Amino acid sequence: MSRPSPEHRPPPDADERRAVRPVVCYPVDALAPPDLDSYRAARLGWERVAAVTVPPRDARSFTVPAGCFFRIVSVEGPQVGDLNLWSADDLGERFFSGKTRALHGTHVTTGHRLWSSLPFLRPLATITDDTLDWYGFDEDGGGVHDVIGTRCDPYTHRLLTGGTYHHCCHSNLTRALAAQTGLPPAQAKRHVHDVLNVFMCTGFTRDTHQYFMKASPVRPGDYLEFFAEVDLLGALSACPGGDCSAEHSSDVARCYPLLIEVYRPKAPPAGWVSPARNSYAAPDA
Ligand SMILES: [Zn+2]
């Protein structure tokens, strides 16, 4: 049972109460849109300065200096990636999936920003290209690159099945962060956070509004490209779910590597400055 039948009769004005107009919670009109032309012009003559291959059912960390670009590239076969981002200077400032969702919607694409946690709340990265932008939303309500899922983890797996699995994205990201920082895994796992589900195709079922996944439309050669607004530390897990068409906490799915590429432009985009941390000053802090 995913949602019980109502126990209470609707009031006489139920239709009227339901018919009120929805209002977007966080209108983003006041935000200056990213100057995509300027970002893209900076790609001319850029140089690939790093490439990291993420093995299937495993994760790797990477760093990107502010003002550089990085791409997550599909290679060999359809594969979903779980992305974590931190400010390279401070693990306490990390990608804020929930607020990114509140600002941009359930799935992100070109022109959207990946925002950082409170009290920092600034763009960590801007999406500058998305070869899957053609997908839009399908008839099931599914879209690509969601900020609604969390990351597959062994605790939920245990809760729901009683099983033990050591290569969930949560665990992979923990090990990658521990290897990068030298933190013991028990500390590193506290910095792992809700992800951007790169290439994953997800939505909410029409009837119960439950989170669903379906086979990713990604194919080798597709990529999602970001511009680093601040110095970044990232970690990417090649999810054990593979294309996430069936299950994601087991060795059942066919999995493929993912490639991370870092590009340094000849000069930063014209007019670009690295964003400052949010200027709000709390009276009690
Ligand atoms: Zn996963």
Boltz pocket constraint, residues with backbone or C-beta under 6 A from the ligand:
constraints:
  - pocket:
      binder: B
      contacts: [[A, 82], [A, 151], [A, 152], [A, 168], [A, 169], [A, 170], [A, 239], [A, 240], [A, 241], [A, 248]]
      max_distance: 6.0
